[in-house]
Amino acid sequence: MTERDEEREERIKMRIIVDAYTQDEQAMGWHIYLEETMDFPFEARCIEKQEVSPLELGETVRVVGKPSSEPSLRQQFVTVEWMDRELGVPLEQLEPMDASSDSEQAIADWHYWLDRR
């Protein structure tokens, strides 16, 4: 489990899931935070294989947006360009490479949230 980060905990509590009482509301809070905070497009590298994604470990992709898929507290998706098309992949499996500091922080926040659960 990831070590507790008080600054990140405060940001999650006061900005992302503030006034969210149900898991659905928390998931929507994450969806909105990620969509509003990440600056698209940016480059990212696959750091984890997942059954729901065709990306291979170490593969680099261009993240171009956030799909309107149903948000979940276990998985948030981003849209990537892959093999001449666009598809949604779990944000959890990506590490930003060439991204704004806001995008890097948002992704780190999401990874932290998943690791702490």
C-alpha positions, -999 to +999 in steps of 0.1 A: +000+000+000+012+035-008+023+057+021-002+083+032+003+117+016-015+144+036-014+170+008-029+146-017-055+133+009-066+169+015-069+176-022-090+144-027-112+152+002-117+189-004-117+191-042-125+158-057-150+140-035-162+170-016-200+167-008-200+132-023-219+109-001-224+078-023-199+059-043-216+070-075-212+107-065-175+100-056-170+084-090-186+114-107-163+137-087-133+118-100-146+118-135-151+156-135-118+163-117-098+142-142-116+157-172-111+193-160-076+189-148-058+169-175-045+189-204-050+169-236-033+157-257-002+142-239+020+112-243+018+083-218+034+049-214+017+017-205+029+005-170+005-024-165-012-049-188-050-052-183-075-077-198-098-048-209-070-031-229-049-041-259-019-020-247+013-038-241+037-030-212+060-001-222+039+009-252+036+046-257+003+062-267-011+097-272-039+105-247-065+127-265-094+129-241-118+115-216-147+094-229-182+099-215-183+063-202-200+056-169-175+066-141-165+041-115-144+043-083-124+013-096-117+025-131-116+057-150-109+056-187-091+079-211-092+080-249-060+072-267-049+071-303-039+035-310-033+018-344-050+045-364-081+047-342-093+060-309-103+038-279-108+040-242-082+024-219-080+025-181-061+055-168-046+032-141-024+015-167-008+047-179+021+069-167+024+104-182+056+111-201+052+144-219+023+160-200+016+192-181+022+193-143-016+194-138-021+162-159+008+145-140-008+155-107-043+143-116-030+110-128-008+106-097-039+114-076-059+087-093-031+061-089-027+071-052-065+067-047-064+032-062-034+022-042-048+034-009-082+015-013 
